[in-house]
Amino acid sequence: MRQILDSLAPIFLVVALGAALTRGGLLTADVLKGLTRLTYYVALPALLFMETARADLHAAGVGRVVALMCAATGPAVVLGIIYARLARMDAAMAGTFVHVAMRGNLAYVGVPVLLYLAAAGGPAAPRPAQVVLAFAPFVLFQNVISILMLLAGRQPLGPAMLGAVVRGIVTNPLLVAVGVGLLACVAGLSLPPPVAHPLEAVGAMASPLALIGIGGSLLTVPVRDHWGNAALGAVLKVGVIPLTGLLLCHGLGLSRPEMIIALVFLSCPTAVASHPLVIQLGGDEGLASTAIVLSTLFSVVPLALVVGFA
């Protein structure tokens, strides 16, 4: 219990700080929006690029981790689709339900938690390069599936749907940063100190800014209705998916650092970014916003268990 508190308390205290600053008026809606954009378009890409560019690709060995995370997400997607049909949800609500039940807040929760564990050290601590190299393909997988779920039933499969998915990928600054970093790594490029040091300094802001933004965003995301469906979606996201991942971890014989990476990413709550995306693609805003808040509250339990295992 002491290890869990020591590991999780700093993370959730920074989240609480973001909520307190927002409640106190220091972080207004406009300031919070700018902070989120700074994190998403500048700080996190700088961090991901630097960690990828200097990664040892041969030593990282995250292929099994990525495959496991994708496989662990499958049952929640299938169960979400079955439940949506049984509950006679319309297309907008059904797509939103499956979306919130499978798309995790990897960048703003998973990456900060894992990098904190990496910095703390220990026999089960993952390496930053492992975290980043597992993050990129999994966030790509989640983006593709979650966008398809939102569009399914309201837009026929064809060039328009494919174009929406491709746009979501090529305009994602986090994926672009990892892609450019991989190219630099494979080419053996070494950035000169006048370039590398500023990027490292900017990247160091990513974790605290992301956590502060999460705390503030939870107070600004409108919680509306669909409490039952939102709670079930949250349970699928932070209950069924991590449990499936745990069973697969033991079946595949993953090492403890690999298990920590997989289980933290799988235990992440529904992404706050799901809310504007759902609105943009014509989903159910009320279901999305309520599921985001509930899954964030519920995620404390699986994250605490995983961190305690570390």
KOLTITOR-446500 format. One record per residue: residue in one letter; x, y, z of N, C-alpha, C in turn. Coordinates in steps of 0.05 Angstrom, whole numbers, plus 5000, padded with zeros to 4 digits. Layout:
- a X Y Z X Y Z X Y Z;
...
This chain:
- m 5016 4976 5000 5000 5000 5000 5017 5025 5000;
- r 5039 5025 5015 5057 5048 5016 5069 5053 4988;
- q 5077 5031 4974 5088 5034 4948 5068 5046 4928;
- i 5043 5036 4930 5022 5047 4913 5018 5076 4918;
- l 5016 5084 4943 5012 5113 4950 5035 5130 4941;
- d 5060 5119 4945 5084 5135 4938 5085 5139 4907;
- s 5075 5119 4892 5077 5121 4863 5054 5137 4851;
- l 5029 5133 4861 5006 5145 4850 5000 5173 4861;
- a 5007 5177 4886 5000 5203 4899 5011 5227 4884;
- p 5037 5228 4875 5046 5251 4860 5030 5256 4834;
- i 5023 5234 4821 5008 5236 4796 4981 5249 4801;
- f 4966 5237 4820 4939 5247 4824 4939 5274 4839;
- l 4960 5280 4853 4961 5307 4865 4965 5329 4844;
- v 4980 5322 4823 4983 5341 4801 4956 5344 4786;
- v 4942 5322 4783 4915 5323 4771 4896 5340 4788;
- a 4898 5336 4814 4882 5352 4833 4889 5381 4832;
- l 4915 5387 4828 4924 5414 4825 4911 5428 4801;
- g 4910 5413 4779 4896 5424 4755 4867 5430 4760;
- a 4854 5412 4775 4825 5416 4782 4822 5440 4800;
- a 4841 5443 4820 4839 5465 4839 4844 5492 4825;
- l 4864 5492 4807 4870 5517 4793 4847 5525 4775;
- t 4833 5506 4764 4810 5512 4747 4786 5521 4764;
- r 4782 5507 4786 4760 5515 4805 4765 5543 4816;
- g 4791 5549 4821 4797 5576 4833 4798 5598 4812;
- g 4796 5591 4787 4794 5612 4766 4821 5619 4754;
- l 4843 5608 4764 4869 5614 4752 4872 5602 4724;
- l 4861 5578 4721 4859 5565 4695 4831 5569 4684;
- t 4827 5590 4668 4801 5594 4656 4798 5575 4632;
- a 4774 5575 4620 4769 5557 4598 4788 5562 4575;
- d 4793 5588 4570 4812 5595 4548 4840 5587 4554;
- v 4849 5592 4579 4876 5585 4587 4880 5555 4586;
- l 4860 5540 4595 4861 5511 4595 4862 5500 4567;
- k 4847 5513 4549 4848 5505 4521 4875 5509 4509;
- g 4887 5532 4515 4914 5538 4505 4935 5519 4517;
- l 4932 5512 4543 4950 5493 4556 4948 5466 4544;
- t 4924 5457 4538 4920 5431 4525 4933 5430 4497;
- r 4929 5452 4482 4941 5453 4455 4971 5454 4457;
- l 4982 5468 4477 5011 5469 4480 5022 5441 4486;
- t 5008 5426 4503 5017 5399 4510 5015 5381 4485;
- y 4993 5383 4471 4987 5364 4449 5004 5369 4425;
- y 5008 5395 4418 5022 5402 4394 5052 5408 4397;
- v 5061 5413 4422 5089 5420 4426 5103 5402 4445;
- a 5094 5401 4471 5109 5387 4492 5110 5357 4487;
- l 5087 5345 4484 5087 5316 4479 5101 5307 4454;
- p 5097 5321 4431 5113 5314 4407 5142 5316 4411;
- a 5152 5337 4426 5180 5340 4431 5191 5316 4448;
- l 5175 5308 4468 5183 5286 4485 5184 5260 4469;
- l 5163 5255 4454 5161 5230 4438 5183 5229 4417;
- f 5188 5251 4404 5209 5252 4383 5236 5245 4395;
- m 5243 5258 4417 5270 5254 4429 5273 5226 4439;
- e 5253 5215 4452 5255 5187 4462 5257 5167 4440;
- t 5242 5172 4418 5243 5154 4395 5269 5156 4380;
- a 5279 5180 4376 5303 5185 4360 5327 5172 4372;
- r 5328 5170 4399 5352 5159 4412 5347 5131 4423;
- a 5325 5118 4415 5318 5092 4425 5336 5070 4412;
- d 5340 5049 4428 5353 5025 4417 5331 5007 4408;
- l 5325 5007 4382 5303 4992 4371 5305 4962 4375;
- h 5330 4952 4375 5334 4923 4378 5329 4915 4407;
- a 5336 4932 4426 5333 4925 4454 5305 4930 4465;
- a 5290 4947 4451 5263 4955 4461 5244 4931 4463;
- g 5242 4916 4442 5226 4891 4442 5197 4895 4451;
- v 5182 4912 4438 5155 4918 4447 5134 4905 4429;
- g 5142 4889 4410 5123 4877 4391 5102 4861 4405;
- r 5109 4844 4424 5090 4828 4439 5071 4845 4455;
- v 5082 4867 4466 5066 4885 4483 5044 4898 4466;
- v 5051 4907 4442 5032 4920 4425 5011 4900 4416;
- a 5019 4876 4408 5000 4856 4399 4981 4849 4422;
- l 4991 4846 4446 4974 4840 4469 4954 4862 4474;
- m 4962 4887 4473 4944 4909 4479 4921 4910 4458;
- c 4929 4906 4433 4908 4906 4412 4889 4883 4416;
- a 4899 4860 4422 4882 4836 4427 4864 4840 4451;
- a 4875 4852 4472 4859 4856 4497 4836 4876 4492;
- t 4839 4894 4473 4818 4913 4467 4794 4900 4452;
- g 4800 4879 4437 4780 4866 4421 4754 4858 4435;
- p 4756 4843 4458 4732 4835 4472 4714 4858 4480;
- a 4725 4880 4489 4709 4903 4497 4694 4915 4473;
- v 4707 4915 4449 4694 4925 4425 4671 4907 4418;
- v 4676 4880 4418 4655 4861 4411 4631 4863 4431;
- l 4638 4863 4457 4616 4866 4477 4601 4892 4475;
- g 4616 4913 4468 4603 4939 4464 4583 4939 4441;
- i 4591 4926 4419 4574 4925 4396 4549 4908 4402;
- i 4553 4885 4416 4531 4867 4423 4511 4882 4441;
- y 4522 4896 4462 4504 4910 4480 4489 4932 4466;
- a 4502 4947 4449 4489 4969 4434 4466 4958 4418;
- r 4469 4935 4406 4447 4923 4390 4424 4914 4408;
- l 4431 4901 4431 4411 4891 4449 4395 4915 4461;
- a 4409 4937 4466 4397 4960 4478 4382 4978 4458;
- r 4383 4969 4432 4370 4984 4410 4379 5013 4409;
- m 4405 5017 4412 4416 5044 4409 4415 5053 4380;
- d 4411 5079 4376 4413 5089 4348 4443 5090 4340;
- a 4448 5095 4315 4475 5094 4305 4494 5112 4319;
- a 4485 5137 4325 4503 5156 4339 4510 5147 4367;
- m 4491 5137 4382 4496 5129 4409 4513 5103 4409;
- a 4506 5084 4391 4521 5059 4390 4550 5064 4384;
- g 4556 5080 4364 4584 5086 4357 4598 5100 4380;
- t 4585 5118 4394 4597 5132 4417 4602 5112 4439;
- f 4584 5094 4444 4587 5075 4466 4612 5058 4462;
- v 4614 5047 4438 4638 5030 4433 4663 5047 4434;
- h 4662 5071 4424 4685 5089 4423 4695 5094 4451;
- v 4677 5102 4470 4686 5109 4497 4695 5084 4513;
- a 4685 5060 4504 4692 5035 4517 4719 5025 4509;
- m 4732 5036 4488 4757 5025 4479 4780 5045 4475;
- r 4774 5071 4473 4795 5091 4468 4805 5103 4494;
- g 4830 5096 4501 4841 5105 4526 4857 5131 4524;
- n 4861 5143 4547 4876 5169 4549 4905 5162 4551;
- l 4917 5152 4530 4944 5142 4530 4965 5164 4534;
- a 4961 5186 4520 4981 5208 4520 4981 5224 4546;
- y 4957 5229 4557 4955 5246 4580 4954 5231 4607;
- v 4950 5205 4607 4950 5189 4631 4972 5168 4629;
- g 4970 5151 4608 4988 5128 4606 5017 5136 4605;
- v 5024 5154 4587 5052 5162 4584 5064 5175 4609;
- p 5050 5195 4622 5060 5206 4646 5064 5186 4669;
- v 5045 5168 4672 5047 5148 4693 5071 5130 4688;
- l 5074 5120 4663 5096 5102 4657 5124 5116 4658;
- l 5125 5141 4649 5151 5155 4651 5158 5161 4680;
- y 5138 5165 4697 5143 5169 4725 5155 5143 4737;
- l 5143 5120 4730 5153 5094 4740 5181 5089 4729;
- a 5186 5097 4704 5212 5093 4692 5233 5110 4707;
- a 5226 5134 4715 5244 5151 4729 5249 5141 4757;
- a 5229 5129 4770 5232 5119 4797 5250 5094 4798;
- g 5254 5081 4776 5272 5058 4775 5259 5033 4788;
- g 5276 5013 4791 5266 4988 4803 5267 4965 4782;
- p 5265 4940 4791 5268 4917 4773 5245 4915 4753;
- a 5222 4927 4759 5199 4925 4740 5195 4950 4725;
- a 5213 4970 4728 5209 4996 4715 5214 4993 4685;
- p 5196 5003 4669 5200 5003 4639 5221 5024 4631;
- r 5232 5021 4608 5250 5042 4597 5233 5062 4581;
- p 5241 5087 4582 5225 5107 4566 5222 5099 4537;
- a 5243 5088 4525 5241 5081 4497 5220 5059 4493;
- q 5218 5040 4511 5197 5020 4509 5169 5032 4511;
- v 5166 5052 4528 5140 5065 4532 5132 5079 4505;
- v 5150 5094 4494 5144 5109 4470 5138 5091 4446;
- l 5155 5070 4443 5152 5052 4420 5127 5034 4423;
- a 5118 5029 4447 5092 5015 4450 5069 5034 4447;
- f 5072 5059 4454 5051 5079 4453 5042 5084 4424;
- a 5062 5088 4406 5055 5097 4379 5037 5078 4364;
- p 5044 5052 4361 5026 5035 4345 5000 5030 4359;
- f 4999 5030 4386 4974 5026 4400 4955 5049 4397;
- v 4966 5074 4398 4949 5097 4394 4939 5098 4366;
- l 4955 5089 4347 4946 5087 4319 4923 5068 4316;
- f 4926 5044 4329 4905 5024 4328 4879 5035 4340;
- q 4881 5048 4364 4858 5059 4377 4844 5081 4360;
- n 4860 5098 4348 4849 5119 4332 4833 5108 4308;
- v 4844 5089 4294 4831 5077 4271 4805 5064 4279;
- i 4806 5046 4299 4782 5032 4307 4761 5051 4319;
- s 4769 5070 4335 4749 5087 4348 4736 5105 4328;
- i 4750 5115 4308 4738 5132 4287 4719 5115 4271;
- l 4727 5091 4264 4709 5073 4249 4683 5068 4264;
- m 4685 5064 4290 4661 5059 4306 4643 5083 4306;
- l 4654 5107 4307 4637 5131 4306 4623 5135 4279;
- l 4637 5127 4258 4626 5131 4231 4608 5108 4222;
- a 4612 5084 4233 4597 5061 4225 4567 5065 4229;
- g 4551 5057 4210 4522 5059 4212 4511 5086 4203;
- r 4528 5106 4201 4519 5132 4193 4533 5141 4167;
- q 4553 5126 4159 4568 5133 4135 4577 5107 4121;
- p 4570 5103 4096 4577 5077 4084 4607 5074 4081;
- l 4616 5049 4083 4644 5043 4079 4653 5050 4051;
- g 4673 5067 4049 4681 5076 4023 4702 5098 4025;
- p 4707 5112 4004 4728 5133 4004 4725 5154 4025;
- a 4700 5162 4030 4695 5183 4050 4703 5174 4078;
- m 4695 5150 4086 4703 5139 4112 4733 5135 4114;
- l 4744 5124 4092 4773 5119 4092 4788 5146 4094;
- g 4778 5166 4080 4791 5193 4082 4790 5204 4110;
- a 4768 5200 4124 4765 5210 4152 4786 5196 4170;
- v 4789 5171 4166 4808 5156 4183 4837 5165 4177;
- v 4843 5168 4151 4871 5176 4143 4877 5204 4153;
- r 4857 5222 4151 4861 5249 4162 4867 5249 4192;
- g 4852 5232 4206 4857 5230 4235 4885 5220 4242;
- i 4897 5205 4224 4924 5194 4229 4945 5214 4222;
- v 4944 5224 4197 4966 5241 4187 4966 5269 4200;
- t 4944 5276 4213 4943 5302 4227 4948 5299 4257;
- n 4954 5275 4266 4959 5271 4295 4988 5278 4300;
- p 4994 5299 4315 5022 5308 4319 5038 5287 4335;
- l 5025 5271 4351 5040 5251 4367 5050 5229 4349;
- l 5033 5220 4331 5042 5200 4312 5063 5210 4293;
- v 5060 5235 4284 5080 5247 4267 5107 5249 4281;
- a 5107 5257 4306 5131 5260 4322 5146 5233 4324;
- v 5130 5212 4330 5142 5185 4333 5153 5176 4306;
- g 5138 5181 4284 5147 5173 4258 5173 5187 4250;
- v 5175 5213 4254 5199 5228 4248 5222 5218 4266;
- g 5216 5213 4291 5236 5203 4309 5247 5176 4300;
- l 5229 5158 4291 5238 5132 4281 5256 5135 4257;
- l 5250 5154 4239 5267 5158 4215 5294 5168 4224;
- a 5295 5186 4244 5321 5196 4254 5337 5174 4267;
- c 5322 5156 4281 5335 5134 4295 5347 5114 4275;
- v 5331 5106 4255 5341 5087 4235 5364 5099 4219;
- a 5363 5125 4213 5384 5138 4198 5409 5143 4214;
- g 5407 5139 4241 5430 5144 4258 5437 5174 4261;
- l 5417 5191 4258 5422 5220 4261 5424 5227 4291;
- s 5443 5245 4296 5447 5255 4323 5444 5285 4323;
- l 5424 5295 4338 5419 5323 4338 5441 5338 4353;
- p 5450 5361 4343 5470 5377 4357 5458 5388 4383;
- p 5475 5392 4404 5465 5401 4430 5447 5426 4429;
- p 5453 5447 4412 5436 5470 4411 5407 5464 4403;
- v 5403 5441 4389 5376 5433 4381 5365 5412 4401;
- a 5381 5393 4409 5372 5372 4427 5364 5382 4455;
- h 5380 5400 4466 5374 5410 4493 5348 5425 4495;
- p 5342 5444 4477 5315 5456 4478 5292 5437 4475;
- l 5295 5417 4457 5274 5397 4454 5270 5381 4479;
- e 5293 5374 4493 5290 5359 4518 5277 5376 4539;
- a 5283 5402 4540 5271 5420 4560 5241 5422 4555;
- v 5233 5425 4530 5205 5427 4523 5191 5401 4529;
- g 5204 5379 4522 5192 5353 4527 5188 5347 4557;
- a 5205 5358 4574 5203 5354 4603 5178 5366 4614;
- m 5166 5385 4599 5141 5397 4608 5117 5379 4604;
- a 5120 5359 4587 5097 5344 4576 5081 5331 4599;
- s 5094 5316 4616 5079 5300 4637 5064 5318 4656;
- p 5078 5338 4669 5062 5355 4687 5040 5371 4674;
- l 5046 5381 4649 5025 5396 4635 5001 5378 4628;
- a 5007 5354 4620 4985 5335 4613 4968 5329 4637;
- l 4980 5325 4660 4965 5318 4684 4949 5342 4695;
- i 4961 5366 4694 4946 5390 4701 4922 5394 4683;
- g 4927 5390 4657 4905 5392 4638 4883 5373 4642;
- i 4889 5348 4650 4869 5328 4656 4851 5338 4679;
- g 4864 5347 4700 4849 5357 4724 4830 5379 4716;
- g 4840 5398 4700 4823 5421 4692 4801 5412 4673;
- s 4807 5394 4655 4788 5385 4635 4764 5371 4648;
- l 4769 5356 4669 4748 5341 4682 4726 5360 4693;
- l 4734 5385 4700 4715 5404 4710 4701 5419 4688;
- t 4712 5418 4664 4700 5433 4642 4684 5416 4622;
- v 4689 5389 4623 4673 5371 4607 4645 5369 4618;
- p 4625 5375 4602 4597 5375 4613 4587 5347 4618;
- v 4581 5341 4643 4569 5315 4650 4539 5318 4648;
- r 4527 5300 4631 4498 5305 4625 4481 5281 4633;
- d 4480 5261 4617 4460 5240 4622 4471 5213 4613;
- h 4453 5194 4609 4461 5166 4601 4479 5154 4622;
- w 4472 5157 4647 4490 5148 4669 4494 5118 4668;
- g 4473 5103 4662 4476 5073 4662 4494 5064 4639;
- n 4489 5074 4615 4506 5066 4593 4534 5076 4596;
- a 4537 5100 4607 4564 5111 4611 4580 5095 4631;
- a 4566 5087 4653 4579 5070 4673 4588 5043 4662;
- l 4571 5031 4645 4578 5006 4633 4601 5009 4614;
- g 4601 5031 4598 4624 5036 4580 4649 5040 4596;
- a 4647 5053 4619 4671 5058 4635 4682 5032 4647;
- v 4663 5014 4655 4672 4988 4665 4685 4971 4643;
- l 4675 4972 4619 4688 4958 4597 4716 4969 4593;
- k 4719 4996 4595 4745 5009 4589 4765 5003 4610;
- v 4759 5006 4636 4779 5004 4657 4776 4978 4673;
- g 4757 4961 4665 4754 4936 4679 4758 4912 4662;
- v 4742 4909 4641 4744 4886 4623 4770 4886 4607;
- i 4778 4909 4596 4802 4910 4580 4828 4904 4596;
- p 4832 4917 4620 4856 4910 4636 4856 4880 4645;
- l 4832 4870 4652 4831 4842 4661 4837 4823 4638;
- t 4827 4829 4614 4835 4813 4591 4865 4815 4586;
- g 4876 4839 4589 4905 4842 4585 4921 4826 4605;
- l 4911 4826 4630 4926 4811 4651 4926 4781 4644;
- l 4904 4770 4635 4903 4742 4628 4921 4736 4605;
- l 4922 4754 4585 4940 4750 4562 4969 4753 4570;
- c 4975 4770 4589 5003 4774 4598 5013 4748 4609;
- h 4997 4735 4626 5006 4709 4637 5008 4688 4616;
- g 4990 4688 4597 4990 4668 4576 5015 4671 4558;
- l 5024 4695 4553 5046 4700 4535 5073 4701 4549;
- g 5072 4701 4576 5097 4700 4591 5113 4726 4589;
- l 5100 4749 4589 5114 4775 4587 5130 4780 4612;
- s 5152 4795 4609 5168 4804 4632 5152 4824 4648;
- r 5161 4830 4672 5147 4849 4689 5147 4877 4677;
- p 5169 4888 4666 5167 4914 4653 5147 4914 4630;
- e 5147 4893 4614 5128 4891 4592 5099 4891 4602;
- m 5095 4876 4624 5068 4875 4635 5059 4902 4645;
- i 5078 4917 4658 5071 4943 4669 5062 4962 4646;
- i 5078 4962 4625 5071 4979 4602 5043 4972 4591;
- a 5039 4947 4586 5013 4938 4575 4990 4945 4594;
- l 4992 4939 4619 4970 4942 4638 4964 4971 4644;
- v 4985 4988 4645 4980 5016 4649 4965 5028 4626;
- f 4974 5023 4602 4961 5033 4578 4932 5022 4576;
- l 4928 4997 4583 4901 4985 4581 4883 4995 4603;
- s 4894 5005 4625 4878 5015 4648 4871 5044 4646;
- c 4881 5058 4625 4876 5086 4621 4846 5092 4618;
- p 4835 5113 4630 4807 5120 4626 4802 5129 4597;
- t 4777 5133 4591 4769 5143 4565 4782 5170 4560;
- a 4793 5174 4536 4807 5198 4529 4789 5223 4530;
- v 4799 5244 4543 4784 5269 4543 4780 5280 4515;
- a 4800 5274 4497 4797 5283 4469 4774 5269 4455;
- s 4763 5249 4467 4739 5236 4454 4716 5255 4453;
- h 4714 5273 4472 4690 5291 4473 4688 5308 4448;
- p 4709 5324 4442 4707 5340 4417 4705 5323 4392;
- l 4718 5300 4392 4717 5283 4368 4689 5272 4364;
- v 4676 5264 4385 4648 5254 4383 4630 5276 4373;
- i 4634 5300 4382 4617 5323 4372 4622 5327 4342;
- q 4648 5327 4335 4655 5332 4307 4644 5311 4288;
- l 4643 5286 4297 4633 5265 4280 4604 5257 4284;
- g 4590 5274 4299 4561 5270 4301 4553 5248 4321;
- g 4569 5243 4341 4562 5223 4361 4545 5234 4383;
- d 4542 5219 4405 4526 5227 4427 4543 5241 4448;
- e 4541 5267 4449 4559 5283 4467 4554 5277 4496;
- g 4529 5274 4505 4523 5268 4533 4535 5242 4542;
- l 4532 5221 4526 4543 5195 4534 4574 5197 4536;
- a 4586 5210 4517 4615 5213 4517 4625 5227 4541;
- s 4614 5250 4547 4624 5267 4570 4620 5252 4596;
- t 4597 5239 4600 4593 5225 4625 4612 5201 4628;
- a 4617 5187 4606 4635 5164 4607 4663 5172 4613;
- i 4672 5195 4603 4699 5205 4608 4703 5210 4638;
- v 4684 5223 4651 4686 5229 4679 4685 5203 4696;
- l 4666 5186 4690 4664 5161 4705 4688 5143 4702;
- s 4697 5140 4678 4720 5122 4673 4745 5133 4687;
- t 4748 5160 4688 4771 5171 4702 4770 5165 4731;
- l 4746 5167 4743 4744 5160 4772 4749 5130 4776;
- f 4737 5113 4759 4740 5084 4762 4769 5075 4757;
- s 4784 5090 4741 4811 5081 4733 4830 5081 4756;
- v 4823 5095 4778 4841 5096 4801 4847 5068 4811;
- v 4827 5051 4811 4831 5023 4822 4850 5007 4805;
- p 4846 5003 4779 4865 4986 4764 4892 4999 4763;
- l 4894 5025 4760 4921 5038 4760 4935 5033 4786;
- a 4921 5035 4808 4934 5030 4834 4944 5002 4837;
- l 4928 4983 4827 4937 4955 4828 4961 4950 4810;
- v 4962 4962 4787 4985 4958 4769 5010 4971 4780;
- v 5007 4995 4791 5030 5009 4802 5040 4994 4826;
- g 5022 4983 4842 5030 4967 4865 5046 4942 4857;
- f 5038 4930 4834 5053 4907 4824 5081 4915 4814;
- a 5084 4940 4805 5110 4949 4796 5130 4951 4819;
